Amino acid sequence: MNAVIAKNVSVSLAKQNRKQIELAEYLEVSRQTVSKMLSGIRTISAGELRRIADFLCTSMEDLTTIPQNYEEADVFRVFMGKAKTEEARQAVRDIDKVIELILFHDKVRENGVAMREEWTDF
């Protein structure tokens, strides 16, 4: 789903002739963070999605809607289709699990850093 949101945000930015740096400034995050969000490396939180929708003058629903012409480019499925033996398919499944663990631990670390910051929104 994050890939769908990232694609929809990217399309909306392009249609409005707006830049990632503008979105980063609005969200008060780095340009690199927005780049990670839009490339699917970093998950977009619900709060961030609301702020992105506000920035783009659209709804959260519009940003989470799967386009009719959307084709999933899941790397796992691409490689699985190329694997000729069961051993190769198992290796691809193992790699996919490792990737999921890395992404999970990166998100945990990122959330941990955010949780250590002082809260000023109340």
N, C-alpha and C positions, 0 to 999 in steps of 0.2 A: 504494500500500500504506500510505503514511503516513496517508492519510485514514481508512482502515479502523482502524488502530491508534488514532488520535486519537478516533474515534467509540467504539471499544470501551472506552478509558480513561474517556471522559466518561460512558458508560453505567454503568460499574462504580463510578465516583465517586458518581453519583446514587443507584444502588441501595444503596450503603453510607452514604448521607447524609454524604459527606465533601466537603470544599471544595478548590478548586484551591490555596488558600494553604497548606493542610496538606500537600499533595503537594509544593509548592514548598519548604517548610521541610524536608521529609524528603529531597528531592533536593539541598538546599542551593543552590537557584537562586532567582531572583526570580519573583514572581508573574507578571510580564510574560513571562518565558521559558516558563513553563508554559502561559500563555494562547496564546503563539505555537505551542507544540507541539500544543495541542488544537484550534487553528484551522487547522492544516496549513501554517502559514507556516514553521515550523522543523521540520526532520527530527528524529525521536527516534532517538538512537544505540542500539546493542545494549546497551551498559552501562546507559544510562538506562532502557531497556525492562526490563531485569532488575530494577533498583531499583524501578521503578513496579510491576512484578508482585509484588515482595516487599511493597511498601506496601499493595497491594490484596489481598494474600493469595490470589493467583491465579497461573497459569502464564503464561510468555511466549507459549506456544502459544494460550492462550485470548485473549490480547490481539491476536494476529495472525490469528485466524480470521475469515474473511469471513462475516458473517451471511447466512442464506438470504434475508432480506428486504432486503438491501443494494442500493440503487440508486446507481450512480455519477452524481454531478452534475458531470461534467467540463465546465467552462465552455467549453473549446475546442469540444467536440462540440455544445453548445447553440447557440453562435454559428454554427458551420459549417452547422447545419441551417437557419438563417435566411438565410444568404447565397444570393442569387439568381443572381449571375453568377460566372464563374470569377475575375474580377478581385477581387471581394469575398471569395471563398473563399481566394485567395492572400494577401490582406491579413490575414485571420484567421490563416492559417498563419504569416505573418511575425510577427504580434503574439505568437503562442504561442511562437515561437522566442526572441523578445526576453524574454518572461516567464521562460522556462527559463534563459536566460543571467543574468538578474538574480538569480534564486533561487540559481543555482550560485555566482555571485560573492559573494552574501551568505553562503552556507555556507562558502566558502573563507575569507572575512574572519573569520567567527565562529570557525572552526577555528583560524585563525592566532592569534587573540587567546587562545584556550584553550591553544595550544601554547606561548605565551610565559609562561604561569603556571608557577610552581614546582611540580614533581611531588613529592608527599609520601606517595604510596601504596606505597612499597617499603621 
